[in-house]
Amino acid sequence: MASFKVNGGKRLKGEIIPQGAKNEALQVISATLLTPEKVTIRNVPDILDVKNLIDLLQAMGVRITRLSRSDYTFEARNINVEYLLSEEYKRKSSYLRGSVMIIGPLLARFGKGYIHRPGGDKIGRRRMDTHINGMISLGANFVFEPREEFYRLEAGRLQGCYMLLDEASVTGTANIVMAAVLAKGETTIYHAACEPYVQQLCKMLVAMGAEIKGIGSNLLSIEGVENLNGCDHTLLPDMIEVGSFIGLAAMTRSEITIKNTGFENLGIIPATFRRLGITIERKNDDLHIPAQDHYEVETFIDGSIMTIDDAPWPGFTPDLLSVVLVVATQAKGSVLIHQKMFESRLFFVDKLIDMGAQIILCDPHRATVIGLDNQIRLRATTMTSPDIRAGVALLIAALSADGTSLIHNIDQIDRGYESIDERLNALGAEIVRI
């Protein structure tokens, strides 16, 4: 198991470019299963989750060519459907949460969508009901084998229908959309997720010949087509990396310019960090974060304590609440962090408390942070990364702390952040991969 040795307390300086969006990559790569024709995808992040998905598709028979470090072609002409029942497939698909995204394309094109219970972050319950119920509504038969934790979905040609989703699940919406584009007739999805990742997937499918209306809203209308063509698609910059770098600059009192941010797709991310008192200057598509020795949390108009919580788009993404919580530890003022979606995602705060942070974990979903205003620096410690987002939050904390910290289980960080040690070392950080 790899670890990071982090010599903290260094001020960083320079420019950094965010990788391609991880969450979009898992969706659009899965969508290549919908056509036998060649699909080119650009700006693909070189991260562990994407590598595992690519490995899984190759094992299924997808012909994949790497054109450059971040550009690939996918050709799903000869898929071995029988492979879906193999022990190797069950093992590979269980490694990552993103494997759930292949159910819709496989079911739509081949009439069979099998998947082992997906892996991924240990952040609490992550139910698959939205995915499965959507496929059942489209006409699929569903069988769950509890002993092997194996999901089986089978159908002839899917039939379009109206559905009202029980939650605005991003991956659930994407999976249902990918199934519906080849279904017979019209599918209407109400309470659909409308995150930029889902919008990008829909735009890619339209480029492949799909008929989708309502992109960017929570009401999607899809008229099924007989087949899809190839296309050329470029991923957005990763908004979670952009937010992580804003938080990193604030915590380490550094001057950092984030290049090519895809600003129009960041939603309220910059505004949320500004509520913590962080200065953010926009220059075209770049964000400049000047060095700040102090930043002060706003209060609400009536003077009550600031609350930052997560919500479906265009609300604040839950993937950045861990970073916001860490940044708040060195702000002036107090803030309540409310993580609504996952009941285990705040449990990493015990590690921050060990570093000297003043945090009250109210319950599994809420934590109150009393900022230290950089008067008391965090102290170095040894810790273990529990998931991707908490892992990078702990890395940011270690970079700001006095002394040398050890972070174990950094495979979790590598799942979502491309060569993060090398990229931050180029800004002046001191991170050694052990």
C-alpha positions in Angstrom: 0.0 0.0 0.0 1.5 3.3 -1.1 1.9 6.4 1.1 2.7 10.1 0.9 5.3 11.6 3.1 4.4 15.3 3.2 6.7 18.1 4.5 4.2 20.8 5.2 4.2 24.5 5.9 5.5 25.4 2.4 4.0 28.3 0.4 3.3 27.3 -3.1 3.4 29.4 -6.3 2.7 28.9 -9.9 0.1 27.6 -12.5 -1.7 24.4 -12.6 -4.1 22.9 -15.1 -7.0 20.7 -13.9 -7.4 17.2 -15.4 -10.3 16.0 -17.4 -13.5 15.4 -15.4 -13.4 12.1 -13.6 -17.1 11.7 -13.2 -17.8 12.6 -16.9 -15.1 10.2 -18.1 -16.7 7.2 -16.4 -20.0 8.0 -18.1 -18.8 8.8 -21.7 -16.4 5.9 -21.8 -19.2 3.5 -20.8 -21.3 5.1 -23.6 -18.9 3.8 -26.2 -20.5 0.4 -25.7 -23.6 1.8 -27.5 -22.1 1.7 -31.0 -19.8 -0.6 -33.0 -18.3 2.5 -34.6 -15.1 4.2 -33.5 -15.5 6.9 -30.7 -12.7 9.3 -29.9 -12.6 10.8 -26.4 -10.1 13.5 -25.5 -8.8 15.0 -22.2 -9.3 11.7 -20.4 -7.7 11.8 -16.9 -4.9 9.3 -16.2 -6.4 8.1 -12.9 -6.9 4.7 -11.3 -10.7 4.5 -11.7 -10.5 5.4 -15.4 -7.7 2.9 -15.9 -9.8 0.1 -14.3 -12.8 0.9 -16.4 -10.7 0.9 -19.6 -9.2 -2.4 -18.5 -12.7 -3.8 -18.0 -13.9 -2.7 -21.4 -10.8 -4.2 -23.1 -11.5 -7.5 -21.4 -15.0 -7.4 -22.8 -13.7 -7.0 -26.3 -13.6 -3.3 -26.9 -10.7 -2.3 -29.1 -9.0 0.7 -27.4 -6.1 2.7 -28.8 -4.3 5.4 -26.8 -3.5 8.2 -29.1 -1.7 10.3 -26.5 -1.5 10.7 -22.7 -5.1 11.9 -22.6 -6.8 10.9 -25.9 -8.2 7.5 -26.7 -10.3 5.8 -29.4 -12.9 3.1 -28.5 -14.4 0.5 -30.9 -16.9 -1.8 -29.3 -17.5 -3.9 -32.5 -16.8 -7.4 -31.1 -18.2 -7.6 -27.5 -18.0 -11.0 -25.8 -21.3 -11.1 -24.0 -20.6 -14.4 -22.4 -17.6 -12.8 -20.6 -20.2 -10.9 -18.4 -20.8 -14.2 -16.5 -17.1 -15.0 -15.9 -15.5 -14.8 -12.5 -12.9 -12.4 -13.9 -15.6 -10.0 -15.0 -17.3 -10.2 -11.6 -13.9 -9.4 -9.9 -13.0 -6.6 -12.2 -16.4 -4.9 -12.1 -16.4 -5.0 -8.3 -13.3 -2.8 -8.1 -14.9 0.5 -8.9 -18.2 2.3 -8.5 -18.1 3.5 -12.1 -18.7 -0.1 -13.4 -22.4 0.4 -12.7 -22.4 2.8 -15.8 -22.0 -0.1 -18.2 -25.4 -1.7 -17.4 -27.5 0.7 -19.5 -25.4 0.5 -22.6 -25.1 -3.3 -22.4 -28.8 -3.8 -21.8 -29.8 -1.4 -24.6 -27.5 -2.9 -27.2 -27.2 -6.5 -26.3 -30.2 -7.2 -24.0 -28.0 -8.2 -21.1 -26.6 -6.0 -18.3 -24.8 -7.9 -15.6 -22.8 -6.4 -12.8 -21.3 -7.3 -9.5 -22.1 -5.0 -6.7 -19.9 -2.0 -7.5 -17.0 -1.0 -5.2 -15.8 2.6 -4.7 -15.6 4.9 -1.7 -16.7 3.7 1.7 -18.9 6.8 2.5 -22.1 5.1 3.5 -25.0 3.6 1.7 -24.9 4.1 -2.1 -28.1 2.4 -3.3 -28.6 1.3 -6.9 -32.4 1.5 -6.8 -32.7 4.4 -9.2 -30.6 2.6 -11.8 -32.4 -0.7 -11.5 -35.9 0.7 -11.3 -35.3 2.8 -14.4 -34.2 -0.3 -16.3 -37.3 -2.2 -15.1 -39.5 0.7 -16.2 -38.0 0.3 -19.7 -39.0 -3.3 -19.7 -36.0 -5.2 -18.3 -36.3 -8.3 -16.1 -34.2 -8.0 -12.9 -32.7 -10.7 -10.7 -30.4 -10.2 -7.7 -28.2 -13.0 -6.5 -27.5 -12.0 -2.9 -25.0 -14.7 -2.1 -22.7 -13.5 -5.0 -24.0 -9.9 -4.8 -24.6 -10.1 -8.6 -27.2 -8.1 -10.5 -28.8 -9.5 -13.7 -30.8 -7.4 -16.1 -32.2 -8.9 -19.3 -34.6 -7.7 -22.0 -35.5 -7.8 -25.6 -35.6 -4.3 -27.1 -36.4 -1.8 -24.4 -39.6 0.2 -24.6 -39.8 3.9 -23.9 -41.9 5.2 -21.0 -42.5 8.0 -18.6 -40.7 7.8 -15.3 -40.4 10.1 -12.3 -37.1 9.3 -10.5 -37.1 8.9 -6.8 -33.8 10.9 -6.5 -31.9 13.1 -8.9 -29.1 10.6 -9.1 -26.3 11.6 -11.5 -25.2 8.1 -12.4 -28.7 6.8 -12.3 -29.9 9.5 -14.8 -26.9 8.8 -17.0 -27.5 5.1 -17.0 -31.1 5.4 -17.8 -30.4 7.9 -20.6 -27.9 5.5 -22.2 -30.5 2.7 -22.1 -33.3 4.9 -23.4 -31.5 6.2 -26.5 -31.8 2.8 -28.2 -35.3 2.0 -26.7 -38.4 1.9 -28.9 -40.5 5.0 -28.7 -40.3 8.0 -26.3 -38.8 8.0 -22.8 -39.5 10.9 -20.5 -37.4 11.3 -17.4 -38.6 13.7 -14.8 -36.5 14.7 -11.7 -33.4 13.9 -13.8 -30.0 15.1 -12.7 -28.8 18.0 -14.7 -25.1 18.2 -13.7 -22.6 19.3 -16.4 -21.5 15.7 -16.6 -25.0 14.5 -17.6 -25.2 17.4 -20.0 -21.9 16.4 -21.6 -23.0 12.8 -21.9 -26.3 13.9 -23.6 -24.4 16.2 -26.0 -22.1 13.3 -26.9 -25.0 11.0 -27.5 -26.7 13.6 -29.7 -23.4 13.8 -31.7 -23.7 10.0 -32.1 -27.2 10.3 -33.5 -29.4 10.2 -30.4 -32.5 12.4 -30.1 -32.6 14.1 -26.7 -34.5 17.2 -25.7 -34.3 19.2 -22.4 -30.5 18.9 -21.9 -29.6 21.0 -18.9 -33.0 20.7 -17.2 -34.6 18.1 -14.9 -37.0 17.0 -17.6 -35.5 14.9 -20.4 -37.3 13.6 -23.5 -35.6 10.9 -25.5 -36.9 9.4 -28.8 -35.2 6.1 -29.3 -33.2 5.4 -32.5 -32.2 2.1 -34.2 -28.5 2.6 -33.8 -25.8 5.2 -33.0 -22.7 6.3 -34.8 -19.2 7.2 -33.7 -18.1 10.7 -32.7 -15.3 12.9 -31.3 -15.8 14.1 -27.7 -13.7 16.3 -25.3 -14.1 16.1 -21.6 -14.7 19.2 -19.4 -12.0 20.2 -16.9 -12.6 18.6 -13.6 -14.6 21.0 -11.4 -13.7 19.0 -8.2 -10.0 19.5 -9.0 -10.6 23.2 -9.5 -12.3 23.5 -6.1 -9.6 21.4 -4.5 -6.9 23.8 -5.8 -8.8 26.8 -4.6 -8.8 25.3 -1.1 -5.2 24.3 -1.4 -4.1 27.9 -2.2 -6.1 29.2 0.8 -4.9 26.7 3.3 -1.2 27.0 2.4 -1.4 30.8 2.0 -0.2 30.4 -1.6 -0.5 32.3 -4.9 -1.8 29.9 -7.5 -3.3 30.3 -10.9 -5.7 27.6 -12.1 -5.7 27.5 -15.9 -8.5 26.5 -18.3 -11.1 25.9 -15.6 -14.2 25.7 -17.7 -15.5 28.5 -15.6 -19.0 28.5 -17.2 -19.5 25.0 -15.8 -18.3 25.6 -12.2 -21.7 26.7 -11.0 -21.6 28.1 -7.4 -18.2 26.5 -6.5 -16.3 29.8 -6.7 -19.0 31.7 -4.8 -19.0 29.0 -2.0 -15.3 29.5 -1.5 -15.7 33.2 -1.5 -18.2 32.8 1.4 -15.3 31.4 3.4 -13.5 34.7 2.7 -11.2 33.4 -0.1 -10.3 36.0 -2.8 -10.7 34.5 -6.3 -9.9 36.6 -9.3 -11.2 35.5 -12.7 -9.1 36.1 -15.8 -11.0 34.8 -18.8 -11.1 31.1 -18.2 -8.4 31.1 -15.5 -8.8 31.6 -11.7 -6.1 33.5 -9.8 -5.9 32.9 -6.0 -3.6 35.5 -4.4 -1.7 34.6 -1.2 -3.9 35.4 1.9 -2.7 35.2 5.5 -6.3 35.5 6.7 -9.7 34.8 5.3 -13.0 35.4 7.2 -16.2 33.4 7.0 -19.3 35.4 6.1 -22.4 35.2 8.3 -25.9 35.2 7.0 -27.7 38.6 6.8 -29.3 38.1 10.2 -25.9 37.4 11.7 -26.5 33.7 12.2 -23.7 31.1 11.6 -22.9 30.3 8.0 -24.1 26.9 6.8 -22.6 25.2 3.7 -24.4 22.1 2.5 -24.6 19.9 -0.5 -27.5 19.6 -3.0 -28.2 18.4 -6.5 -27.0 20.7 -9.3 -27.0 23.6 -9.4 -26.5 23.3 -5.7 -23.0 22.7 -4.2 -21.4 19.4 -5.1 -21.0 16.9 -2.2 -17.6 16.0 -3.6 -16.1 19.3 -2.3 -17.6 19.4 1.2 -14.5 17.6 2.6 -12.2 20.3 1.1 -14.5 23.1 2.3 -14.4 21.6 5.8 -10.6 21.5 5.9 -10.3 25.1 4.5 -12.7 26.3 7.2 -10.3 25.1 10.0 -8.0 28.0 9.3 -10.6 30.6 8.5 -11.7 33.4 10.9 -15.2 32.5 12.2 -17.3 29.4 12.4 -19.2 27.4 9.8 -21.6 24.5 9.9 -20.9 21.8 7.3 -24.0 19.7 6.4 -23.3 16.6 4.3 -26.8 15.4 3.4 -26.1 12.6 0.9 -23.6 10.3 2.6 -23.7 9.4 6.3 -20.0 8.3 6.6 -18.3 11.1 4.6 -17.5 13.3 7.6 -15.9 10.6 9.7 -12.5 11.7 8.6 -12.7 14.7 10.8 -11.1 12.8 13.7 -7.9 13.0 11.8 -8.2 16.7 11.6 -8.9 17.0 15.3 -5.7 15.0 15.9 -3.9 17.8 13.9 -5.3 20.5 16.2 -8.4 21.5 14.3 -11.4 22.6 16.4 -14.3 20.6 15.0 -17.5 19.3 16.7 -19.0 16.3 14.9 -22.7 16.9 15.6 -23.9 13.7 14.0 -23.0 11.6 10.9 -24.2 14.4 8.6 -23.1 17.7 10.3 -19.9 19.2 11.7 -19.3 22.6 13.2 -15.9 24.0 12.5 -14.4 26.8 14.6 -11.8 28.5 12.5 -8.3 29.1 14.0 -7.6 32.1 11.7 -4.1 30.8 11.1 -3.2 31.7 14.7 -2.6 28.1 15.5 -1.2 26.0 12.7 -2.3 22.4 12.2 0.4 19.9 13.4 1.7 17.0 11.4 0.5 13.5 12.0 0.1 10.0 10.5 -3.3 9.2 8.9 -5.0 7.0 6.4 -7.1 8.1 3.5 -10.6 6.7 3.7 -11.9 7.8 0.3 -11.0 10.0 -2.7 -12.3 13.4 -1.5 -11.4 13.0 2.2 -8.0 11.8 1.0 -7.2 15.0 -1.0 -8.6 17.1 1.9 -6.2 15.4 4.3 -3.4 16.0 1.8 -4.3 19.7 1.8 -4.3 19.7 5.6 -0.8 18.0 5.6 0.6 20.5 3.2 -0.5 23.4 5.4 0.6 21.8 8.7 3.9 22.3 10.5 6.2 19.2 10.2 6.1 16.0 8.3 2.9 14.0 7.9 2.3 10.5 6.6 -0.8 9.6 4.6 -1.4 5.9 4.0 -3.8 4.2 1.5 -3.1 6.9 -1.2 -4.5 4.6 -3.8 -7.8 6.3 -2.8 -6.4 9.6 -3.9 -4.9 8.2 -7.1 -8.4 7.0 -8.0 -9.5 10.6 -8.6 -6.4 12.8 -8.9 -3.9 12.4 -11.7 -0.2 12.4 -10.5 -1.2 14.8 -7.8 2.2 14.6 -6.0 4.1 15.5 -9.2 1.8 18.4 -10.1 1.9 19.9 -6.6 5.6 19.4 -6.3 6.0 21.5 -9.4 4.4 24.4 -7.4 6.9 24.0 -4.5 5.3 21.3 -2.4 7.4 18.5 -0.8 5.5 15.3 -1.3 7.4 11.9 -1.5 5.6 8.8 -2.7 6.6 5.8 -0.6 
